[in-house]
């Protein structure tokens, strides 16, 4: 049930409310579920989080905790399958969903993609070519032909 606008405004400035929101997210609950539980529109919570740098930082930390929560839950599901308390197909669906969540909210830890560190340097090929030609000329002692010394030929 949606709260009255005045109640929602009072929640938005209540630091205890925000602490509960981030704690719940860290326990694996989505922001949408938290919004529904408090009777606040998802967009209101989302916008208020992203309008404040400190809240946004806390939210990102909570998402990392959420990823860790789902990774730990995967281990619990594996144990349930091994003990015969959970059907393997059902566990696979749950595990795949939790792996996806974990990889999105903590990609550095749980993503299956390779992280590549590519550095691009600007290279002047014409300059490299000239320097190599000069080096070869020095090595082979090639006689330089300049307009000044063409009469000697």
N, C-alpha and C positions, 0 to 999 in steps of 0.2 A: 504494500500500500504506500502510495506516494505521500511524503510529508508536506506540510504547508510550506510556502516560500519563506516565511519568517524562520521556521525551524531549520530549514536547509541553510539559510544564511548564517544562523548561529552555529551550525555544525562546521561550516567552512572556515570559521575562525577558531575553532576548538582544537587545540593541539592534541588533546587526548583522543579525539575522534580520528585525527590523522595517524596517530600512533597505532590505533586499532586497525585502521585500514591497511597500513603497511605490514603490520604483524600478520594479518590474515592472508595477504598476498604472499608473504614469505612462507606461510604454511601450505601454499599450493592452491589457494582460492583465486579465481580470476577477478579482475576489477569489475567486470559486469555483475558477477555474483555478489560482490561486496556492495555494489551500488543498490542492487535489488534488496539485499538484507536490510539496508538502512533507509530504503524508500527514497533514494536519491537517483536522479537520472544519471545514467552512465556518462553522458556527454558533460554533465556538470562536474562530476569528479575528474574526468579526464582533462577538461579544460583548466580546472583549478590546479591540478597537479602540474601541468605544463606551463602555467603562467608564473610559477614561482620556482626559481632555480634550486633552492634548498629542497623543496618538495619533490622536484623532478629527480634530484640526486637520490633522495630516500626511496623513491619509486623504483629507480633503476637497481638499487641495492636489494629491494624487496623482490624484484624480478629474478635477480641472481639467486636469491634464497629459494624462490619458487622452483627454479631449475634444479637446484640441489635437492629439494624436497622430492621432486618427481624422479630424480635419479635414484634416490634412496628407496623410493616406492617400487621401482623396477626390481631391486634386489629382493624386496619382500614378496613380490609376485613370483619371482623365480623359485623362492623357497616354498611357496604354496603349490606350485606345479610339481616340484620335486617330492613334496610330501603327499601328493595325490589329492589335495583339497581343492585344486582348481584345474579345470580342463585346459590343456595346452593351447587350443585354438583361441579360447577366450583370453588367455594370458597374453598371447601374441598380439591381439588387437590392443589390449591395454598397454602393453609394453611399447608397441610402436607409437601409440599416441603420446605416451610420456617421453619417449626419446625425442619426438618431434618438438614437444614443449621445451624440454631441456636444451635442445640444440638451438632453439630460437632465442631463449632468454639468457643463455650463457654459451654463446657460440665458441668462444675461445677454449672452453673446457670440453664441450660435448659435440661440437660440429664434426661431421665426417669429412668435410672438405679440407683439402690441403691448403695451408696458408703459405703463400709465396711472398717473399720479400724481394721485390724487383726495384732496382734503382736504374734510372735512365740518365745517361750522361750525354750531353750534346757533343757530337763529334763532327769536326769539319773535315770531310773526306778529301777535299781539294788540298787542304793544308797538309794532311797526312801523306797524300800522294807526292807533293813537292818535297817534303822532308825525306821520304824514302828515296826519291830520285837523287837528291843531294847526297844522301848516304852512299848510294851505289856509285855515284860519280867519284866520291872520295876514295872508295874502296878500290875501284878499277883504275884510278888515276886518269880519267877521261879528260882530254884536253877541252877546256871551255872555249867555245867560239863566241866571241863578242864582236860587235861592229868595230871596236878599236883594233882588234888583232886579226881581222880578216885579210888584210893586205899581205900578211906574212905567208898566207897559204898560197 
